[in-house]
Amino acid sequence: MSKSVTPYKDSSLGKKEQVAQMFDTISGNYDGLNRVISFGTDVKWRKKVLAMVSAKNPDTILDIATGTGDLAILMTNTNATKIVGLDISAGMLDVGRKKINEKKLSTKIEMVLGDSENIPYEDNSFDAITVAFGVRNFETLEKGLAEILRVLKPNGIFVILETSVPKKFPFKQGYHLYTKNILPLIGKLFSKDNSAYAYLSESASVFPYGEALNNILRKVGFIDVVAMPQTFGVATIYSASKK
């Protein structure tokens, strides 16, 4: 299991509360900054997640740690009749609702304030569940994954998109240089919260990825677990299912 990393080192709040506070603070410029930081490749990765989910033809989709709703909005390209975006940050959800209203998608997507470790839905509620760049923000990873397993329908699909660390030269060295030095600097230039992007960088560097995360998913009870590295390994898409 990865060591505990929190956004604010001197805060008395738990990780969950700190993460909510952090995303509330950076919500206004989060989308634009994300495009800059990932050089736009996060859009391509999300489209791959969409293709995987679409192939299962789900009727109900839950997007956890939905943030400003990018992936939930993308999921309207499936045939799903119910799409829920869940997040603990009210600020991020407010930005997401504005985007959804502008795109006239408010009848298709419901944005819900909620905790990934206490999902407010019954067992076996969703055909597909997605998390993009959110599982490393869970306060207790296994508890959050167990909740996801609980609300996923049998034979449903669970897809994670998360940062990972390249293993091969020179991508490994370039990744460390970028995340340790350049990414926090970009965050400080564009965000009023100097700690936020330092946290996002540090949390990515210590989070389990590849087979390590696969094993945690299997331990929780997921089946058919597969990891698919993206763009030299700077991100990984994980797919899993439920008996």
Solvent accessible surface area in square Angstrom, and as a share of the most:
residue,aa,sasa,rsa
1,M,151,0.67
2,S,32,0.21
3,K,127,0.54
4,S,95,0.62
5,V,6,0.04
6,T,30,0.17
7,P,5,0.03
8,Y,31,0.12
9,K,144,0.61
10,D,139,0.72
11,S,38,0.25
12,S,121,0.78
13,L,84,0.42
14,G,33,0.32
15,K,26,0.11
16,K,46,0.19
17,E,85,0.38
18,Q,5,0.02
19,V,4,0.02
20,A,19,0.15
21,Q,83,0.37
22,M,0,0.00
23,F,19,0.08
24,D,62,0.32
25,T,46,0.27
26,I,2,0.01
27,S,11,0.07
28,G,72,0.69
29,N,58,0.30
30,Y,29,0.11
31,D,32,0.17
32,G,46,0.44
33,L,5,0.03
34,N,23,0.12
35,R,72,0.26
36,V,72,0.42
37,I,22,0.11
38,S,22,0.14
39,F,160,0.67
40,G,28,0.27
41,T,37,0.22
42,D,3,0.02
43,V,62,0.36
44,K,102,0.43
45,W,13,0.05
46,R,23,0.08
47,K,114,0.48
48,K,89,0.38
49,V,1,0.00
50,L,26,0.13
51,A,62,0.48
52,M,41,0.18
53,V,0,0.00
54,S,42,0.27
55,A,86,0.67
56,K,120,0.51
57,N,100,0.51
58,P,4,0.03
59,D,71,0.37
60,T,17,0.10
61,I,0,0.00
62,L,0,0.00
63,D,2,0.01
64,I,1,0.01
65,A,32,0.25
66,T,11,0.07
67,G,8,0.08
68,T,4,0.02
69,G,0,0.00
70,D,35,0.18
71,L,5,0.02
72,A,0,0.00
73,I,22,0.11
74,L,37,0.18
75,M,0,0.00
76,T,28,0.16
77,N,103,0.53
78,T,16,0.09
79,N,120,0.61
80,A,18,0.14
81,T,104,0.61
82,K,82,0.35
83,I,4,0.02
84,V,0,0.00
85,G,0,0.00
86,L,1,0.01
87,D,13,0.07
88,I,49,0.25
89,S,0,0.00
90,A,48,0.37
91,G,17,0.16
92,M,4,0.02
93,L,1,0.00
94,D,73,0.38
95,V,36,0.21
96,G,0,0.00
97,R,92,0.33
98,K,134,0.57
99,K,37,0.16
100,I,5,0.02
101,N,91,0.47
102,E,137,0.61
103,K,112,0.48
104,K,172,0.73
105,L,26,0.13
106,S,65,0.42
107,T,131,0.76
108,K,105,0.44
109,I,9,0.05
110,E,96,0.43
111,M,17,0.08
112,V,26,0.15
113,L,104,0.52
114,G,15,0.14
115,D,34,0.17
116,S,13,0.08
117,E,9,0.04
118,N,109,0.56
119,I,5,0.02
120,P,77,0.48
121,Y,47,0.18
122,E,139,0.63
123,D,82,0.43
124,N,68,0.35
125,S,27,0.18
126,F,0,0.00
127,D,34,0.18
128,A,0,0.00
129,I,0,0.00
130,T,0,0.00
131,V,1,0.00
132,A,13,0.10
133,F,29,0.12
134,G,1,0.01
135,V,1,0.00
136,R,19,0.07
137,N,16,0.08
138,F,16,0.06
139,E,76,0.34
140,T,66,0.39
141,L,11,0.06
142,E,51,0.23
143,K,111,0.47
144,G,0,0.00
145,L,0,0.00
146,A,47,0.36
147,E,26,0.12
148,I,0,0.00
149,L,30,0.15
150,R,72,0.26
151,V,0,0.00
152,L,0,0.00
153,K,66,0.28
154,P,66,0.42
155,N,125,0.64
156,G,8,0.08
157,I,10,0.05
158,F,1,0.01
159,V,1,0.00
160,I,1,0.00
161,L,1,0.01
162,E,1,0.00
163,T,28,0.17
164,S,2,0.01
165,V,15,0.09
166,P,2,0.01
167,K,153,0.65
168,K,155,0.66
169,F,158,0.66
170,P,69,0.43
171,F,79,0.33
172,K,83,0.35
173,Q,93,0.41
174,G,38,0.37
175,Y,21,0.08
176,H,63,0.28
177,L,104,0.52
178,Y,41,0.15
179,T,8,0.05
180,K,115,0.49
181,N,87,0.44
182,I,71,0.36
183,L,18,0.09
184,P,21,0.13
185,L,100,0.50
186,I,27,0.14
187,G,1,0.01
188,K,109,0.46
189,L,130,0.65
190,F,118,0.49
191,S,8,0.05
192,K,173,0.73
193,D,14,0.07
194,N,90,0.46
195,S,41,0.26
196,A,0,0.00
197,Y,3,0.01
198,A,42,0.33
199,Y,4,0.02
200,L,18,0.09
201,S,6,0.04
202,E,53,0.24
203,S,5,0.03
204,A,5,0.04
205,S,31,0.20
206,V,45,0.26
207,F,14,0.06
208,P,17,0.11
209,Y,61,0.23
210,G,16,0.15
211,E,100,0.45
212,A,49,0.38
213,L,1,0.00
214,N,7,0.03
215,N,79,0.40
216,I,19,0.10
217,L,1,0.00
218,R,106,0.39
219,K,150,0.63
220,V,30,0.17
221,G,34,0.33
222,F,6,0.03
223,I,51,0.26
224,D,104,0.54
225,V,15,0.08
226,V,76,0.44
227,A,28,0.22
228,M,60,0.27
229,P,95,0.60
230,Q,15,0.07
231,T,48,0.28
232,F,134,0.56
233,G,11,0.10
234,V,41,0.23
235,A,0,0.00
236,T,4,0.02
237,I,1,0.01
238,Y,2,0.01
239,S,19,0.12
240,A,3,0.02
241,S,17,0.11
242,K,32,0.13
243,K,172,0.73
